Amino acid sequence: MDTDNYGKILNELEHKASLKQAIYRNTAEVFALLKKQLFKTASKLQGDYTVKDPSVEVHFKESSKFEAELKFSGDMLMVSMHSNVFSFDSSSSIFQTNYIKSDESLAYCGAIYIHNFLADSVKYNRQADQGSLIARILVNKDKHFIVEGEGTLDFLYQNMAENVINEDILTDIIERSILFCLNSDLILPPFAEIKDVTLYQKQTMLAASGYPTGKNLGYQFKSELEQNNDI
């Protein structure tokens, strides 16, 4: 005999498990399209620029089902898809929008991340080097999305009700991410901060092909800033 709890389990599976599987499939489709646009961008840059200066490398590489890379000169975009589905914190303003109020299941999203690392960090496997999260794309069951990100990506794609994924939008996100990377230069640390070093530290640096390196992008998501302000 079915119990009340068993009936609730069936109901939750229908409303949550099936929903999350559908969002996962949507996110995987968007990620596949993003990789396609990354490949197109790499091919276009190779044709338009690297023929002029072959020393500037541009290439696309699919690392795995959930990760791909776009190298351009000394920078690299690493895009990755999370295998899980998320909702927003209950205090998020997204729950105040009419779009989500009409159907709270629209707030469940898959996540795609865009990180910036130095190309040499990957080439020389400098595992102590720091990268930065440039943006994350959050995709719901209807393939509507928002982007949380740095620079212009912080505000351009915030209306989930209107934002629907397509090739042109993904290309725009890629190009804006590349521009942000190119406009963020390496910053030398103050001499006084690095002048003292132990022999072990120096030997470790040599084993890792040099000093630990990373761009000082100073990036934080709005939610992280709010958390820090509450401390």
GROMACS elastic network, one bead per residue, 0.5 to 0.9 nm:
[ bonds ]
;  ai    aj funct       b0    kb
    2     5     6  0.81952   500
    2     6     6  0.60540   500
    2     7     6  0.68426   500
    3     6     6  0.51132   500
    3     7     6  0.63238   500
    3     8     6  0.87018   500
    4     7     6  0.50914   500
    4     8     6  0.62854   500
    4     9     6  0.87276   500
    5     9     6  0.62234   500
    5    10     6  0.87573   500
    6    10     6  0.63882   500
    6    11     6  0.86626   500
    7    10     6  0.51692   500
    7    11     6  0.62651   500
    7    12     6  0.87111   500
    8    12     6  0.60945   500
    8    13     6  0.85292   500
    9    12     6  0.51223   500
    9    13     6  0.61367   500
    9    14     6  0.85991   500
   10    13     6  0.51292   500
   10    14     6  0.62583   500
   10    15     6  0.87332   500
   11    14     6  0.51303   500
   11    15     6  0.62098   500
   11    16     6  0.83595   500
   12    15     6  0.50722   500
   12    16     6  0.54625   500
   12    17     6  0.70632   500
   13    16     6  0.53530   500
   13    18     6  0.63442   500
   13    19     6  0.85265   500
   14    17     6  0.61765   500
   14    18     6  0.55629   500
   14    19     6  0.73884   500
   15    18     6  0.63659   500
   15    19     6  0.60168   500
   15    20     6  0.87231   500
   15   105     6  0.85277   500
   16    19     6  0.50501   500
   16    20     6  0.60303   500
   16    21     6  0.85829   500
   16   105     6  0.85154   500
   17    20     6  0.52305   500
   17    21     6  0.62397   500
   17    22     6  0.87003   500
   18    21     6  0.51034   500
   18    22     6  0.62528   500
   18    23     6  0.87160   500
   19    22     6  0.51842   500
   19    23     6  0.63150   500
   19    24     6  0.86673   500
   19   105     6  0.79367   500
   19   108     6  0.84944   500
   19   141     6  0.72824   500
   20    24     6  0.60355   500
   20    25     6  0.85961   500
   20    84     6  0.82446   500
   20    85     6  0.61278   500
   20    86     6  0.86652   500
   20   108     6  0.76028   500
   20   109     6  0.82375   500
   20   110     6  0.84680   500
   20   141     6  0.81143   500
   21    24     6  0.50034   500
   21    25     6  0.62780   500
   21    26     6  0.86669   500
   21    85     6  0.84680   500
   22    25     6  0.51722   500
   22    26     6  0.62608   500
   22    27     6  0.86711   500
   22   140     6  0.89841   500
   22   141     6  0.63566   500
   23    27     6  0.60530   500
   23    28     6  0.84928   500
   23    85     6  0.71581   500
   23   108     6  0.77361   500
   23   109     6  0.65715   500
   23   110     6  0.61983   500
   23   139     6  0.73676   500
   23   140     6  0.58831   500
   23   142     6  0.81392   500
   23   143     6  0.81233   500
   24    27     6  0.51136   500
   24    28     6  0.61160   500
   24    29     6  0.86370   500
   24    83     6  0.72041   500
   24    84     6  0.72152   500
   24    85     6  0.67332   500
   24   109     6  0.83162   500
   24   110     6  0.61261   500
   24   139     6  0.89823   500
   24   140     6  0.89084   500
   24   141     6  0.85194   500
   25    28     6  0.50700   500
   25    29     6  0.62475   500
   25    30     6  0.87023   500
   25   141     6  0.89770   500
   26    29     6  0.51192   500
   26    30     6  0.62624   500
   26    31     6  0.85898   500
   26   110     6  0.80461   500
   26   139     6  0.74158   500
   26   140     6  0.76039   500
   26   141     6  0.67827   500
   26   142     6  0.79955   500
   26   143     6  0.63749   500
   27    30     6  0.50176   500
   27    31     6  0.60094   500
   27    32     6  0.85239   500
   27    81     6  0.78258   500
   27    82     6  0.89666   500
   27   109     6  0.82318   500
   27   110     6  0.55920   500
   27   111     6  0.72227   500
   27   112     6  0.77110   500
   27   138     6  0.83521   500
   27   139     6  0.60729   500
   27   140     6  0.78677   500
   27   141     6  0.87368   500
   27   143     6  0.77884   500
   28    32     6  0.61237   500
   28    33     6  0.86073   500
   28    66     6  0.85913   500
   28    81     6  0.76026   500
   28    83     6  0.88217   500
   28   110     6  0.86590   500
   29    32     6  0.51223   500
   29    33     6  0.62811   500
   29    34     6  0.86227   500
   30    33     6  0.50197   500
   30    34     6  0.60817   500
   30    35     6  0.86697   500
   30   112     6  0.88213   500
   30   139     6  0.81793   500
   30   143     6  0.81160   500
   30   165     6  0.74097   500
   30   166     6  0.84530   500
   30   170     6  0.88756   500
   31    35     6  0.62196   500
   31    36     6  0.85668   500
   31    66     6  0.82070   500
   31    79     6  0.86988   500
   31    80     6  0.80733   500
   31    81     6  0.68006   500
   31   112     6  0.71197   500
   32    35     6  0.51767   500
   32    36     6  0.62829   500
   32    37     6  0.87984   500
   33    37     6  0.62825   500
   33    38     6  0.86223   500
   33   166     6  0.83725   500
   33   167     6  0.70711   500
   33   170     6  0.80150   500
   34    37     6  0.51232   500
   34    38     6  0.61664   500
   34    39     6  0.86687   500
   34    79     6  0.86963   500
   34   167     6  0.77189   500
   34   170     6  0.61149   500
   34   171     6  0.78232   500
   34   174     6  0.84211   500
   35    39     6  0.62092   500
   35    40     6  0.86258   500
   35    60     6  0.88307   500
   35    62     6  0.78517   500
   35    67     6  0.88798   500
   35    68     6  0.69343   500
   35    69     6  0.87319   500
   35    79     6  0.82674   500
   36    39     6  0.51754   500
   36    40     6  0.63111   500
   36    41     6  0.86940   500
   36   167     6  0.89381   500
   37    41     6  0.60376   500
   37    42     6  0.85231   500
   37   167     6  0.70038   500
   37   168     6  0.88158   500
   37   170     6  0.70329   500
   37   171     6  0.60409   500
   37   174     6  0.81028   500
   38    41     6  0.50514   500
   38    42     6  0.61569   500
   38    43     6  0.86025   500
   38    60     6  0.69658   500
   38    68     6  0.87623   500
   38    69     6  0.83236   500
   38    70     6  0.67393   500
   38   170     6  0.88584   500
   38   171     6  0.76244   500
   38   174     6  0.71768   500
   39    42     6  0.51217   500
   39    43     6  0.61738   500
   39    44     6  0.86048   500
   39    59     6  0.79555   500
   39    60     6  0.56677   500
   39    61     6  0.81754   500
   39    70     6  0.79072   500
   40    43     6  0.51051   500
   40    44     6  0.61068   500
   40    45     6  0.85965   500
   40    60     6  0.89535   500
   41    44     6  0.51195   500
   41    45     6  0.61352   500
   41    46     6  0.85158   500
   41    60     6  0.87695   500
   41    70     6  0.88659   500
   41   171     6  0.77339   500
   41   174     6  0.82980   500
   41   175     6  0.82981   500
   42    45     6  0.51954   500
   42    46     6  0.60924   500
   42    47     6  0.86544   500
   42    58     6  0.60898   500
   42    59     6  0.55713   500
   42    60     6  0.60221   500
   42    70     6  0.70660   500
   42    71     6  0.82108   500
   42    72     6  0.81482   500
   43    46     6  0.50815   500
   43    47     6  0.62653   500
   43    48     6  0.86438   500
   43    58     6  0.81635   500
   43    59     6  0.75431   500
   43    60     6  0.82740   500
   44    47     6  0.51471   500
   44    48     6  0.60238   500
   44    49     6  0.82803   500
   45    48     6  0.50856   500
   45    49     6  0.55013   500
   45    50     6  0.68181   500
   45    58     6  0.69921   500
   45    59     6  0.88725   500
   45    72     6  0.87770   500
   46    49     6  0.56056   500
   46    51     6  0.66656   500
   46    54     6  0.88727   500
   46    57     6  0.80950   500
   46    58     6  0.61303   500
   46    59     6  0.77286   500
   47    50     6  0.64695   500
   47    51     6  0.62359   500
   47    52     6  0.88641   500
   48    51     6  0.67738   500
   48    52     6  0.76713   500
   49    52     6  0.53183   500
   49    53     6  0.65478   500
   49    54     6  0.81871   500
   49    56     6  0.82877   500
   50    55     6  0.73437   500
   50    56     6  0.59581   500
   50    57     6  0.68569   500
   50    58     6  0.72695   500
   51    54     6  0.56787   500
   53    56     6  0.59302   500
   53    57     6  0.87696   500
   54    57     6  0.67610   500
   55    73     6  0.82320   500
   56    72     6  0.72194   500
   56    73     6  0.50071   500
   56    74     6  0.83069   500
   57    71     6  0.71209   500
   57    72     6  0.58017   500
   57    73     6  0.50809   500
   57    74     6  0.82107   500
   58    70     6  0.73624   500
   58    71     6  0.53265   500
   58    73     6  0.63339   500
   59    69     6  0.82295   500
   59    70     6  0.59437   500
   59    71     6  0.53785   500
   59    72     6  0.68819   500
   60    68     6  0.75642   500
   60    69     6  0.57518   500
   60    71     6  0.64147   500
   60    72     6  0.89916   500
   61    68     6  0.57122   500
   61    69     6  0.51297   500
   61    70     6  0.65307   500
   61    71     6  0.82942   500
   62    65     6  0.76836   500
   62    66     6  0.87038   500
   62    67     6  0.64042   500
   62    69     6  0.62626   500
   62    70     6  0.88252   500
   63    66     6  0.77901   500
   63    67     6  0.54161   500
   63    68     6  0.50319   500
   63    69     6  0.70497   500
   64    67     6  0.50829   500
   64    68     6  0.67116   500
   65    68     6  0.81512   500
   65    80     6  0.88774   500
   65    81     6  0.86036   500
   66    79     6  0.81964   500
   66    80     6  0.53755   500
   66    81     6  0.51270   500
   66    82     6  0.72949   500
   66    83     6  0.79880   500
   67    78     6  0.70647   500
   67    79     6  0.56419   500
   67    81     6  0.66328   500
   68    77     6  0.83178   500
   68    78     6  0.58825   500
   68    79     6  0.54125   500
   68    80     6  0.66005   500
   69    76     6  0.66448   500
   69    77     6  0.56286   500
   69    79     6  0.63044   500
   69    80     6  0.88878   500
   70    75     6  0.84576   500
   70    76     6  0.55616   500
   70    77     6  0.50948   500
   70    78     6  0.65947   500
   70    79     6  0.83259   500
   71    74     6  0.74738   500
   71    75     6  0.59369   500
   71    77     6  0.64506   500
   71    78     6  0.86121   500
   71   119     6  0.66769   500
   72    75     6  0.54418   500
   72    76     6  0.61251   500
   72    77     6  0.82884   500
   72   119     6  0.81021   500
   72   178     6  0.84164   500
   73    76     6  0.79817   500
   73   119     6  0.76258   500
   74   117     6  0.89640   500
   74   118     6  0.59637   500
   74   119     6  0.51357   500
   74   120     6  0.69230   500
   75   116     6  0.70880   500
   75   117     6  0.61951   500
   75   120     6  0.80731   500
   75   178     6  0.86484   500
   75   181     6  0.70606   500
   75   182     6  0.76612   500
   76   115     6  0.81475   500
   76   116     6  0.57101   500
   76   117     6  0.52955   500
   76   118     6  0.57829   500
   76   119     6  0.52074   500
   76   120     6  0.89525   500
   76   122     6  0.86311   500
   76   178     6  0.86957   500
   76   181     6  0.84490   500
   77   114     6  0.65275   500
   77   115     6  0.56643   500
   77   117     6  0.65801   500
   77   118     6  0.87011   500
   77   119     6  0.88059   500
   77   134     6  0.89305   500
   77   174     6  0.88662   500
   77   177     6  0.80185   500
   77   178     6  0.75467   500
   77   181     6  0.84577   500
   78   113     6  0.80018   500
   78   114     6  0.57708   500
   78   115     6  0.50775   500
   78   116     6  0.62689   500
   78   117     6  0.73674   500
   79   112     6  0.70749   500
   79   113     6  0.55264   500
   79   115     6  0.63071   500
   79   116     6  0.88627   500
   80   111     6  0.85988   500
   80   112     6  0.56803   500
   80   113     6  0.52088   500
   80   114     6  0.66841   500
   80   115     6  0.83223   500
   81    84     6  0.88527   500
   81   110     6  0.80741   500
   81   111     6  0.60734   500
   81   113     6  0.62839   500
   82    85     6  0.78226   500
   82   110     6  0.70771   500
   82   111     6  0.56158   500
   82   112     6  0.62719   500
   82   113     6  0.78604   500
   83   110     6  0.77852   500
   83   111     6  0.81297   500
   84   109     6  0.88846   500
   84   110     6  0.66379   500
   84   111     6  0.78385   500
   85   108     6  0.66836   500
   85   109     6  0.55488   500
   85   111     6  0.71876   500
   86   107     6  0.83403   500
   86   108     6  0.55039   500
   86   109     6  0.52786   500
   86   110     6  0.62878   500
   86   111     6  0.77571   500
   87    90     6  0.86869   500
   87   105     6  0.87620   500
   87   107     6  0.57454   500
   87   109     6  0.61125   500
   87   110     6  0.87707   500
   88    91     6  0.80478   500
   88    92     6  0.62967   500
   88    94     6  0.78705   500
   88    95     6  0.84294   500
   88   107     6  0.67675   500
   88   108     6  0.74063   500
   88   109     6  0.85065   500
   89    92     6  0.54269   500
   90    93     6  0.85195   500
   90    95     6  0.74991   500
   91    94     6  0.85398   500
   91    95     6  0.77925   500
   92    95     6  0.61566   500
   92    96     6  0.79537   500
   93    96     6  0.52943   500
   93    97     6  0.72286   500
   94    97     6  0.55150   500
   94    98     6  0.89085   500
   94    99     6  0.85976   500
   94   100     6  0.68774   500
   94   101     6  0.89280   500
   94   107     6  0.77733   500
   94   160     6  0.87921   500
   95    98     6  0.80206   500
   95    99     6  0.84241   500
   95   100     6  0.56832   500
   95   101     6  0.63382   500
   95   104     6  0.76589   500
   95   107     6  0.77782   500
   96    99     6  0.85123   500
   96   100     6  0.72444   500
   96   101     6  0.67569   500
   97   100     6  0.56059   500
   97   101     6  0.61753   500
   97   102     6  0.86991   500
   97   161     6  0.88012   500
   98   102     6  0.60235   500
   98   103     6  0.88203   500
   98   161     6  0.86434   500
   99   102     6  0.55153   500
   99   103     6  0.70554   500
   99   104     6  0.84426   500
   99   106     6  0.79284   500
   99   160     6  0.77410   500
   99   161     6  0.57280   500
  100   103     6  0.52165   500
  100   104     6  0.50495   500
  100   105     6  0.76118   500
  100   106     6  0.59303   500
  100   107     6  0.62928   500
  100   160     6  0.89242   500
  100   161     6  0.83533   500
  101   104     6  0.59132   500
  101   106     6  0.89661   500
  102   106     6  0.86616   500
  103   106     6  0.58327   500
  103   107     6  0.80858   500
  104   107     6  0.56023   500
  104   108     6  0.78819   500
  105   108     6  0.57062   500
  105   140     6  0.84809   500
  105   141     6  0.80160   500
  106   109     6  0.76655   500
  106   140     6  0.58843   500
  106   141     6  0.63745   500
  106   142     6  0.76299   500
  106   144     6  0.86516   500
  107   140     6  0.67250   500
  107   141     6  0.87152   500
  108   138     6  0.88319   500
  108   139     6  0.80609   500
  108   140     6  0.58073   500
  108   141     6  0.74452   500
  109   138     6  0.54792   500
  109   141     6  0.72817   500
  109   145     6  0.81884   500
  110   137     6  0.81169   500
  110   138     6  0.55702   500
  110   139     6  0.51401   500
  110   140     6  0.64999   500
  110   141     6  0.87976   500
  111   136     6  0.65997   500
  111   137     6  0.57594   500
  111   139     6  0.65479   500
  112   135     6  0.84479   500
  112   136     6  0.54513   500
  112   137     6  0.50402   500
  112   138     6  0.65693   500
  112   139     6  0.82348   500
  113   133     6  0.72213   500
  113   134     6  0.79361   500
  113   135     6  0.61051   500
  113   137     6  0.64886   500
  113   138     6  0.89368   500
  114   132     6  0.86515   500
  114   133     6  0.60124   500
  114   134     6  0.56007   500
  114   135     6  0.52336   500
  114   136     6  0.60297   500
  114   137     6  0.82874   500
  114   174     6  0.88475   500
  114   177     6  0.80443   500
  115   131     6  0.67488   500
  115   132     6  0.54760   500
  115   134     6  0.53800   500
  115   135     6  0.71616   500
  115   136     6  0.87834   500
  116   131     6  0.55103   500
  116   132     6  0.53044   500
  116   133     6  0.63918   500
  116   134     6  0.64853   500
  116   177     6  0.85482   500
  116   178     6  0.88641   500
  116   181     6  0.68889   500
  116   215     6  0.88889   500
  117   120     6  0.83898   500
  117   121     6  0.68183   500
  117   122     6  0.77086   500
  117   129     6  0.82486   500
  117   130     6  0.70908   500
  117   132     6  0.67982   500
  117   181     6  0.89781   500
  117   214     6  0.74206   500
  117   215     6  0.80711   500
  118   121     6  0.52334   500
  118   122     6  0.70900   500
  118   123     6  0.89045   500
  118   129     6  0.83209   500
  118   130     6  0.84719   500
  118   131     6  0.72650   500
  118   213     6  0.82315   500
  118   214     6  0.69737   500
  118   215     6  0.79161   500
  119   122     6  0.54760   500
  119   123     6  0.61664   500
  119   124     6  0.86823   500
  120   124     6  0.57445   500
  120   125     6  0.77582   500
  120   126     6  0.77934   500
  121   124     6  0.56436   500
  121   125     6  0.56173   500
  121   127     6  0.71559   500
  121   128     6  0.85567   500
  121   129     6  0.61951   500
  121   130     6  0.84326   500
  121   131     6  0.89283   500
  121   212     6  0.86804   500
  121   213     6  0.76720   500
  121   214     6  0.83998   500
  122   126     6  0.65962   500
  122   127     6  0.80808   500
  123   126     6  0.79370   500
  124   127     6  0.86996   500
  124   208     6  0.70684   500
  124   209     6  0.63652   500
  125   128     6  0.87654   500
  125   129     6  0.88261   500
  125   208     6  0.70606   500
  125   209     6  0.82941   500
  126   129     6  0.56498   500
  126   205     6  0.89591   500
  126   208     6  0.53343   500
  126   209     6  0.69878   500
  126   210     6  0.81317   500
  126   211     6  0.87928   500
  126   212     6  0.69904   500
  126   213     6  0.82818   500
  127   130     6  0.81296   500
  127   208     6  0.77455   500
  127   212     6  0.82361   500
  128   208     6  0.83681   500
  128   211     6  0.89546   500
  128   212     6  0.56384   500
  128   213     6  0.76396   500
  128   214     6  0.89750   500
  129   211     6  0.85358   500
  129   214     6  0.54742   500
  130   212     6  0.78704   500
  130   213     6  0.64945   500
  130   215     6  0.71875   500
  130   216     6  0.87951   500
  131   213     6  0.89643   500
  131   214     6  0.60228   500
  131   215     6  0.69296   500
  131   216     6  0.89156   500
  131   217     6  0.87080   500
  132   214     6  0.85425   500
  132   215     6  0.78322   500
  132   216     6  0.86878   500
  132   217     6  0.69439   500
  132   218     6  0.84728   500
  132   219     6  0.69443   500
  133   136     6  0.77164   500
  133   149     6  0.78770   500
  133   150     6  0.83687   500
  133   219     6  0.72909   500
  133   220     6  0.84279   500
  134   148     6  0.85694   500
  134   149     6  0.55795   500
  134   150     6  0.55916   500
  134   151     6  0.86169   500
  134   153     6  0.85023   500
  134   177     6  0.67070   500
  134   180     6  0.81267   500
  134   181     6  0.84556   500
  134   219     6  0.77633   500
  135   147     6  0.66800   500
  135   148     6  0.55380   500
  135   150     6  0.63442   500
  135   153     6  0.71196   500
  135   154     6  0.82165   500
  135   173     6  0.87613   500
  135   177     6  0.78067   500
  136   146     6  0.84370   500
  136   147     6  0.57231   500
  136   148     6  0.54565   500
  136   149     6  0.63280   500
  137   145     6  0.67787   500
  137   146     6  0.60356   500
  137   148     6  0.67381   500
  137   149     6  0.85834   500
  138   144     6  0.83367   500
  138   145     6  0.53033   500
  138   146     6  0.54905   500
  138   147     6  0.63475   500
  138   148     6  0.81617   500
  139   142     6  0.79837   500
  139   143     6  0.55779   500
  139   144     6  0.58194   500
  139   146     6  0.70756   500
  139   165     6  0.84493   500
  140   143     6  0.52401   500
  140   144     6  0.56007   500
  140   145     6  0.62372   500
  140   160     6  0.89028   500
  141   144     6  0.73576   500
  142   145     6  0.86271   500
  142   164     6  0.82406   500
  143   163     6  0.85147   500
  143   164     6  0.60434   500
  143   165     6  0.61677   500
  144   160     6  0.57846   500
  144   161     6  0.68340   500
  144   162     6  0.73644   500
  144   163     6  0.53742   500
  144   165     6  0.63303   500
  145   157     6  0.78279   500
  145   158     6  0.81225   500
  145   159     6  0.79136   500
  145   160     6  0.51804   500
  145   161     6  0.80951   500
  145   162     6  0.85056   500
  145   163     6  0.56384   500
  145   164     6  0.62773   500
  145   165     6  0.68864   500
  146   156     6  0.88906   500
  146   157     6  0.53140   500
  146   158     6  0.50817   500
  146   159     6  0.64951   500
  146   160     6  0.53807   500
  146   163     6  0.68808   500
  146   164     6  0.89731   500
  147   153     6  0.65995   500
  147   154     6  0.71749   500
  147   155     6  0.79629   500
  147   156     6  0.78206   500
  147   157     6  0.53668   500
  147   158     6  0.62825   500
  147   173     6  0.88689   500
  148   153     6  0.65632   500
  148   154     6  0.55330   500
  148   155     6  0.76975   500
  148   157     6  0.78845   500
  148   158     6  0.76885   500
  148   221     6  0.72884   500
  148   222     6  0.84897   500
  149   152     6  0.77181   500
  149   155     6  0.79412   500
  149   219     6  0.88785   500
  149   220     6  0.88173   500
  149   221     6  0.71442   500
  150   153     6  0.53798   500
  150   154     6  0.51005   500
  150   155     6  0.87497   500
  150   177     6  0.83780   500
  150   180     6  0.79136   500
  150   219     6  0.71242   500
  150   220     6  0.83474   500
  150   221     6  0.81412   500
  151   154     6  0.56703   500
  151   155     6  0.81862   500
  151   176     6  0.83937   500
  151   177     6  0.86931   500
  151   180     6  0.69962   500
  152   155     6  0.60156   500
  152   156     6  0.61889   500
  152   176     6  0.74882   500
  152   180     6  0.88877   500
  153   156     6  0.55252   500
  153   157     6  0.68766   500
  153   158     6  0.89622   500
  153   173     6  0.74064   500
  153   176     6  0.73986   500
  153   177     6  0.80751   500
  154   157     6  0.76519   500
  154   158     6  0.80311   500
  154   221     6  0.88719   500
  155   158     6  0.58774   500
  156   159     6  0.84383   500
  157   160     6  0.75779   500
  157   162     6  0.89794   500
  157   163     6  0.68239   500
  158   161     6  0.89827   500
  158   162     6  0.89262   500
  158   163     6  0.79030   500
  159   162     6  0.56523   500
  159   163     6  0.60602   500
  160   163     6  0.51165   500
  160   164     6  0.78256   500
  161   164     6  0.81731   500
  164   169     6  0.85494   500
  165   168     6  0.84773   500
  165   169     6  0.65360   500
  165   170     6  0.72594   500
  166   169     6  0.55191   500
  166   170     6  0.64351   500
  166   171     6  0.87891   500
  167   170     6  0.52118   500
  167   171     6  0.61443   500
  167   172     6  0.86228   500
  168   171     6  0.50988   500
  168   172     6  0.61914   500
  168   173     6  0.87328   500
  169   172     6  0.50029   500
  169   173     6  0.62654   500
  169   174     6  0.86530   500
  170   173     6  0.50532   500
  170   174     6  0.61908   500
  170   175     6  0.86304   500
  171   174     6  0.50394   500
  171   175     6  0.60996   500
  171   176     6  0.85376   500
  172   175     6  0.51480   500
  172   176     6  0.60652   500
  172   177     6  0.84540   500
  173   176     6  0.52470   500
  173   177     6  0.60918   500
  173   178     6  0.86620   500
  174   177     6  0.51022   500
  174   178     6  0.62326   500
  174   179     6  0.87038   500
  175   178     6  0.50727   500
  175   179     6  0.62024   500
  175   180     6  0.86094   500
  176   179     6  0.50820   500
  176   180     6  0.61572   500
  176   181     6  0.86855   500
  177   180     6  0.51109   500
  177   181     6  0.63321   500
  177   182     6  0.87450   500
  178   181     6  0.51321   500
  178   182     6  0.61986   500
  178   183     6  0.86189   500
  179   182     6  0.50608   500
  179   183     6  0.60884   500
  179   184     6  0.86220   500
  180   183     6  0.52197   500
  180   184     6  0.62943   500
  181   184     6  0.52172   500
  181   185     6  0.78829   500
  182   185     6  0.71495   500
  184   187     6  0.89601   500
  184   215     6  0.71712   500
  184   216     6  0.80529   500
  184   217     6  0.68879   500
  185   215     6  0.66296   500
  185   216     6  0.80264   500
  185   217     6  0.86404   500
  186   213     6  0.84438   500
  186   214     6  0.70245   500
  186   215     6  0.50111   500
  186   216     6  0.68491   500
  186   217     6  0.89951   500
  187   214     6  0.83936   500
  187   215     6  0.65863   500
  187   216     6  0.63783   500
  188   191     6  0.82127   500
  189   192     6  0.84236   500
  189   193     6  0.68791   500
  189   194     6  0.74161   500
  190   193     6  0.54988   500
  190   194     6  0.71511   500
  191   194     6  0.55893   500
  191   195     6  0.60310   500
  192   195     6  0.54669   500
  192   196     6  0.79192   500
  193   196     6  0.75036   500
  194   197     6  0.70249   500
  197   200     6  0.82545   500
  197   201     6  0.62529   500
  197   202     6  0.66379   500
  198   201     6  0.51366   500
  198   202     6  0.63132   500
  198   203     6  0.86482   500
  199   202     6  0.50909   500
  199   203     6  0.60980   500
  199   204     6  0.84840   500
  200   203     6  0.51250   500
  200   204     6  0.60575   500
  200   205     6  0.85669   500
  201   204     6  0.50359   500
  201   205     6  0.61644   500
  201   206     6  0.87348   500
  202   206     6  0.63001   500
  202   207     6  0.86675   500
  202   210     6  0.87219   500
  202   211     6  0.83706   500
  203   206     6  0.51122   500
  203   207     6  0.62296   500
  203   208     6  0.86454   500
  204   207     6  0.50753   500
  204   208     6  0.62723   500
  204   209     6  0.87540   500
  204   210     6  0.85788   500
  204   211     6  0.89421   500
  205   208     6  0.50571   500
  205   209     6  0.62526   500
  205   211     6  0.53364   500
  205   212     6  0.70730   500
  206   210     6  0.52359   500
  206   211     6  0.76558   500
  207   210     6  0.74978   500
  208   211     6  0.76842   500
  208   212     6  0.80139   500
  209   212     6  0.87505   500
  210   213     6  0.82907   500
  214   217     6  0.86374   500
  215   218     6  0.85885   500
  216   219     6  0.84210   500
  220   223     6  0.80746   500
  220   224     6  0.60651   500
  220   225     6  0.64105   500
  221   224     6  0.52618   500
  221   225     6  0.63960   500
  221   226     6  0.87715   500
  222   225     6  0.50411   500
  222   226     6  0.62063   500
  222   227     6  0.86624   500
  223   226     6  0.51177   500
  223   227     6  0.62735   500
  223   228     6  0.87140   500
  224   227     6  0.50566   500
  224   228     6  0.62081   500
  224   229     6  0.86147   500
  225   228     6  0.51022   500
  225   229     6  0.61711   500
  225   230     6  0.87116   500
  226   229     6  0.50810   500
  226   230     6  0.63600   500
  227   230     6  0.51767   500
  227   231     6  0.67106   500
  228   231     6  0.53293   500
